[in-house]
């Protein structure tokens, strides 16, 4: 299944808790967070890294606004 999906050029919606599967198959991840859609290019590991950076920047902006 992973090999087939890795070659597939269409869109797939996958609901899974298998991070290894997502690392091997995903090339783009969309996340709905607090009513906003965020797109991340890359596999699941890259998504986690990029999301952590985004949340850190958002936290810094929120802290500045509250001062």
C-alpha positions as MATLAB code, in Angstrom:
seq = 'XXXXXXXXXXXXXXXXXXXXXXXXXXXXXXXXXXXXXXXXXXXXXXXXXXXXXXXXXXXXXXXXXXX';
ca = [
       0.000    0.000    0.000;
       2.794    2.429    0.902;
       4.558    1.881   -2.416;
       1.350    2.422   -4.363;
       0.457    5.610   -2.485;
       3.999    6.986   -2.713;
       3.709    6.803   -6.526;
       0.121    8.063   -6.664;
      -0.091   11.653   -7.923;
      -3.609   12.359   -6.712;
      -4.925   13.431   -3.333;
      -5.430   10.987   -0.491;
      -7.114   11.632    2.846;
      -5.580    9.306    5.407;
      -6.711    8.936    8.993;
      -4.056    7.008   10.877;
      -1.985    6.927   14.032;
       0.897    5.273   12.160;
       3.567    7.983   11.950;
       5.910    5.672   10.035;
       3.274    5.185    7.349;
       2.849    8.960    7.050;
       6.618    9.492    6.929;
       6.834    7.074    3.998;
       3.784    8.268    2.079;
       2.945   11.911    2.807;
       4.384   14.698    0.684;
       2.016   17.386    1.907;
       0.006   17.600    5.127;
      -2.944   19.896    5.819;
      -4.001   20.576    9.382;
      -7.044   22.374   10.751;
      -5.979   24.159   13.941;
      -8.225   26.563   15.829;
     -10.391   27.118   12.762;
      -7.497   27.767   10.379;
      -6.070   25.556    7.663;
      -2.288   25.149    7.659;
      -0.412   23.409    4.866;
       2.954   21.752    5.400;
       5.166   20.437    2.614;
       6.994   17.242    3.449;
       6.407   14.072    5.410;
       5.087   13.707    8.951;
       8.442   14.316   10.645;
       8.912   17.543    8.683;
       5.353   18.550    9.571;
       6.108   18.165   13.286;
       9.265   20.291   12.995;
       7.577   23.031   10.960;
       4.517   23.098   13.219;
       6.693   23.467   16.325;
       8.438   26.447   14.717;
       5.093   28.009   13.743;
       3.706   27.603   17.254;
       6.853   29.103   18.783;
       6.589   32.173   16.539;
       2.875   32.523   17.312;
       3.629   32.315   21.043;
       6.263   35.028   20.746;
       3.831   37.280   18.869;
       1.134   36.690   21.492;
       3.582   37.527   24.293;
       4.513   40.812   22.584;
       0.850   41.764   22.152;
       0.135   41.187   25.832;
       2.911   43.516   27.010;
];
